[in-house]
Amino acid sequence: MAIILIIAGFDPTGGAGLQADLKTITALGEVGLTVPTALTVQDTQSVKASYVVEKKVIKQQLDTLFSDFCIDAVKIGMLPNTEIVNFIGEWLSQHHLPHIVIDPVIKAKKGFILNESTEALVKLFPLAELITPNLDEVEIILGKKPKNLEEMKEAAKKLKNFGVKAILVKGGELETATDVLFDGSDFYIWEVTKRQLQPVHGTGCVLSSAIATFLAKGLFLPDAVEKAKKFVTLAIEGALRVSKGNLLSHPYTWIEQKMACYEVIRALKRALNRLQEVPYVSPFVPEVRSNLAYALPYAKTYDQVAAFSGRLSVVEGKVVACGPPDFGVSQHMASVVLKAMEFDSEYRSAMNIKYRDDFIEKAKKLGYKIQEIVRKDEPSETKSIEGLSLPWITERAIEQFGSLPDLVYDKGDFGKEAMIRVLGKHPQEVVQKVIKLAMEVFKYA
């Protein structure tokens, strides 16, 4: 088990500072040691005051922990003044700890100064394996704030001159959140479309402590940053609305998604059992066969969406699975679910069924929300790339309907079978919509 030493400020909201670091390290299954450098008075909107912890107290804590633990990585956050910065530099130089990650916290979002000496802080950089400045911190250090990707790359090169091994410039405030990692020779770029419009408190702390943790686990730096980016994205997606101000980052979302894997598979199996109890559902399976998909919370990629391997077919009038449910086995239905989740994250399930005119008429009678899409309207550039048609159909249907419909259908195109896609929040809801429609069509009670 990896042990990560946190040297940072205390945030009473728990959303940032050493509490957020500790939550992150714990969520990733490792052990965090905490040494506070300052006690801040703040809420989720602004910092009101900061009180520095005495150097002798910090030293006693560090010496005591070092004598008792074998430390695998260090995360450094808020260092409030020149005396503390210089002391931390001396202590680290004496103890030669691995994987030092510095988040150069200098000022709060609304201008409160959290570190009084940038000049002293940059002298720590040669000790670090990585520093993680945001754009405001880059501006304070270099005198110019990057405004785009190319300027972020240029800033990373300049920061390298301070002697640090690698730099991660964080551009979360840009229109497309962009982070640039420079290791002295290569650039690695991450671009994420922002879905959380309200500011989230503590994301920089979560990201840097996650990187330190993955480095302690033995990952190479680019891989550590890659995994940490996924971690902090989930912490943002699951951010808590518990205060009057900004949202609080929520590292537990990582655990929540991991725990959901079992429930997703279980829910698909239960839904299949329900389909198999109703013999008159089998006429709804199309020529290309059906599939039923269910995504993890906050899913972004195909491998986070489960479906039935080999799809659902019909044998002797009964719906059967050609293989067990698993993640990443159905790109087509996964693409429908992922696109629906972009509009409403609760809509995590979908199933494709056969199109017939009477199916649509009966669905209307049942009061289902329905949207037709004409596949001939699909742009040629979308048609020409495998895997883009279904996201286009789903997005267009949602935009035309104005919200998430129950059914999205098209009457096919050249080489494309007409199809209905049933959307829902979970497989039980999707299957119940199909069964209810089947009962209406075939007059079963």
N, C-alpha and C positions, 0 to 999 in steps of 0.2 A: 504494500500500500504506500502510495506517494505522500510525502509531507511537504506542504507549501507554507512558507512563512509570509505573512501579510504584514506590511508596515504601511499604515494608512490612517486616515482620519476617521473619527467616529461620527456617523450620521444618525440622529435620533429617529428618522423616518424608517431606517432599515433598508431603504431602496438603493442607497449608494454607499460609498465608503467601505470600511472593513466588514460591515455586516453583509453587504451585497457580495463581497469577495468570499466570505465564509459560506454563504448560501450556495454560491456557484461551485466552490470546491467540494462541498458536501454532496450536492446534486450529482457531481461527476464521480462520486464514490471514493474520494480521497480525504485526507486530513488537513485542516487549516489551522495554523497557529497565528494568533493575532496580537500585534503590538500597536496600540494607538499612539499617534503623534500629536493629535489635537482633538479637542471636543468641540464640535460645532453646534451652534444653535440655528436650526433651519427647519423648514417644512418643504413640501414638494414644489413650492413656488420660488423660494429664495433663501439665501443664507443671511441670517441676522447678525451672527457674531461667531468668533472662534477663539478658543482658549488653548494655548500651547501646553502640552504635557512636558514636564521638566525633563531635561536631558538625562539626569541621573536615573530617573524612573525608567525611561526608555532603555538606557544602558543595562540596568538591572534585569529588565524583562528579556532583552535580547541575549544577554550572557547566560541567564538561567535556562532559557529555551535551547540555546546552542549546546549547553552541557548535557542536555537530556535527550535531544532528538537528533536524528540524522536527516538534515534538511535537503530536499530534492529540488526545490525551486524557490524563488523569492519574487513576490509581487510588491512593488513599491508604488504607493499612491501619494496622498497629500503629505508634503513635508513643509511645515508652515513658515520657517525662517532660515536664515543663513546658518545659524548655530546648529540647528537640527540637520540641515542638509550636509554640512561639513562633517558632523559627527557620524551620520549614516555612511558617508563615503569612507571615512576612516575605518569604521567597524567592518564594512564589507571587504575592504582591501586587506584587512587582517585575517578574515575568516575564509575567503576564497570559496564562496558558495556558488553552486551551478545555476544556470538558467535564470538570470536576473532580468525581470521584465519591469520597465519603468513606465508608468502612466504619468506623464508630466503635468499633474494637476496644478494649474496656476491661478485660474479665477473661475468663479461660478458663472452660470449662464447670464445672470443679471448684473455681473460686474464685481461682485465681492471678491477681493484678492485673498486667495488661499495660500499663496506662496510669495513671500516678500522679495525673494532674490532669484531671479531667472539666471543671473550670471553664475551664482553658486550651483544652481540645479544642473546646468549644462555640463559642469565639471564631473558630474556623476555618470554622464553618458558612456564614457569608455568602459565602465564596469558592466554595462548592460549588454545582454544578448539581443534585446529588442526594446525600442521605445515606441509609444503609441500615442502621439499627439493628435488632437483634432485640429481643425482649420484655424480656430482662434488661437490655440497654443502655438501653432506654426507661425502665425502672424507676430505673436509676442517675441518668439525666439529669433525669427529671421527678418521681421519688419515688413513683411508682405503676406497678405492672405491669399492663398490659392483660390482660383475661381472655377477651375475646370481640371480635367484629367491631366493634361500636359503640364499645367502649373504645379499640380500635386507631385508629379514625377520629378520635376525640377527641384521642388522643395526637398523631396526625399534625398536627392543627390547632395544638396547643400548640407542637410542635417548629418549626412554620412561623414562630413568633414570634422564633426565634433568627436569622432573616434568610436561611435557606436557601431556594433556589428551589423544591425539591421534596423529598419525604420518602417513602421506601419502608419501611414498618414490616413486619418479617418475623415471622410467627407460625407458624414451622415446628413449634414444640413443641405447638401446639394439636391437638386430636383430629383435625380436618381442617386440614391445613396451609394457612394463609391469609396472603396478603400483600396489603397495602393501599398503593397509591400515591396520594399527594395532591400535586397540582401548584399548589396555591393556590386553585384554583377547582373542579376536578373530582376525584372519587375513581375509581380503577380497582382492581378486586378480582380476585384469583386464588385459587381454592380447589382444592386437590389432595388426593385421597384417598391417604393414605400407604400404600405397599406395602412399604417397607423399614423393618422394625421396629427393627433394630439401628442405633444412632446412626452417622452418617456424618461423618467428620472433614473440615472444609474447605469446606463448602457455601457459607458466607457469603462466603468469598474468591472462590470460583468465580463466584458470582452477580454480585458487584460488579464484578469484572474483565470479565465478559462484557458487562455493561451499558455499561461504559466503552468497550469495543471496538465495540459496535454504535453507540454515539453517535459514535465516531470514524469509523465507516463512513458516517455521514450520516443515520441513522434518527432520527426524533423520539422523545422520551423514552418515551411509552407503548409505542411499537412496540419500542424497544430493550429495555425491561423484559420485554415479552411474549416476545421471542425469547430473551432471557437466561434467563427462567423455563424455557423448553423445554430450553435447553442444560443448566441445572443439574439439571433433572429426569432427563435422560439420564445425567448424571454420577453421580447417586444410584442410578438403576436399575442402572448398570454398576459400582457401587462395588466395590472390591477387598477380598477377605478374605485379607489377607497378614500380619496381625499378631495378637497376643494380645488386642488391645483393639478399638477401634471400627474400622469399615470406612474405607477411604480413598476420597475422592471421585476420580472417574476421568474427566477431561475428554475423553480419547481416545474415549469412547463416541460422541460426536458424529460423529467421523470414521468410526468403525466402522459407524454406521448409514448414513451417506452412501455409503460404499464398498459396502454390502450391496445397494444399489438394483440395480446391474448383475446381481449374482448371483441376486437374487430373480426378475428377469425371465428370466434364462437358465434357472433351475431349472424355471420354469413351461413354457418351451418344450420342454425335455427331457422333462418329464412328459407333455406332450401327444403328443410323438413316440412315447413308450412306449405310450400308450393307442391310438394309431393303428396300432401293430404288431399289436394283438390285436383281430380282427374281432368276437369274441363279447362285447365290452364294450358295443357299441352298444345292446343291449336294456336296459341300465342307465340310459340317458338318459331322464328323465321328460318328461311333457307340457310342463312349463314350461322344459324344457332344464336342463342342468347348468352348473355353473361350478366352477372350481378356484382357490382363493385361497391366497396366501402372503404373510405379513406380514414387514416389516422387524423386526430385533431391537428390543425395547423399544417396539413400536408401541402407540399410544394412540388414533389417529384413523383414519377410513376412508381418508384419502389416504395413509396409510402401509401400506396393504394392497393388493397387486396381484392382479388376476384377469384373465380374458379378456373384452375388450370385446365385448358382444353375446352372451356366453355360449357354451357348447359345444352343438352340435347333431349330427344324424346325416344324412349324405348318402350314399346308395347303400350303406348298411350300415357306414359309416365315421364315427367321431367326428371332427368338424371344428370349428375355431374360427371364429366369425363375425367376429372381429376379433383384433388382437394383444393380448398381455398388457400391462396398464398399471396404474398406481396410481389408486385412487379410482373405479374403474368398476363395482364390485359392492358396494353397501351391504349386501345380504342376507348373502352369504357372509363379507364382512368382519366383520359383527357377530358371526357365529359364532366366527370366529378370535379376535377381540379379547376376547370373553367367556372363551374357553378360556384365553387367555394370562393372564387375571387369576388363574387358579388354578395354572397352570404355564406360565411364560414360554417354555418350549421348544416348546410345542404351537402352532406358527405356521401350520398349513395345514389346509384342510378342503375337501371336495367333496360336493355333494349328488347323490344318485342315486335312481332309482325305488324305491318300496316295493313289495314283494311278499312274501306269507307265506313262500314257499319260499326267498326270499333270506335272510330272518331265520333260518329253520331251518338252512340250509346254513352261515350265519355262526356259529351256535351250535356246529355240528359241527366247524368249524375252530378253535373255542376263542376266538373274538373276544369282547371285553368289550362287552356290549350293554346299553343302557338305553332303555326305552320311555317316552314322555311322552304323556299324554292331553291333547289340545289343548282339550277341553271344560273342563279344570281351570284354564285360563288366566284370570287376573283380567280383568274387563271393562275396567278402566282401561288394561291393557296392550294388549288387543285393539283398543281404540279409537284408539291412536296408532300411526301407520305407523312401522315399523322397530323396534318393541319386542318383537315376538313371538319372533323367533329368538334374541335374547339371553336372553329368559325361558326358552325351551325348553332352550337350552344350559346355563344356570346351574342349572335345576331338575334336568336329567339328571346333571350333575356332583355336585350335592348328594345326590341319591338314590343314585347309584352309589358315592359316597365318594371317587372319583378321576376321572381322565379316561378315559372309555370309548373303544373303537374306533369304535363305531357308536351314534348317537342316532337313534331313529326315532319317528314318530308316524303314526297311521292317518288323519290328516286331520280336517277339520271342515267346516262349511258354507262352501263357496267356497274351501277350502284342500285342495290335492292332498296325499295321503299321501306321506311323504318319508323317506329315510334320509340322514343326514349322517355322513360318514366323517371322523374327526379323525386328525391325525398331526403329527409334528414338522416335516416338510418334504414337498413335493409327491411326491417319489419314494416315500416311505413310504405316503402316502395312496393313490397310484395302484397301488402294489403290493398294498395291501389289497383294492382294487376288482378287480384282475386275478385275484388268488388266489380271491376269491369267485366271479368269473365262471367260472374254471376248474372250480371245485367244482360250480357250478350246471349247466354245460353239458358237464361231463366231458371237458374238453380237458386234455392233458398239455403 
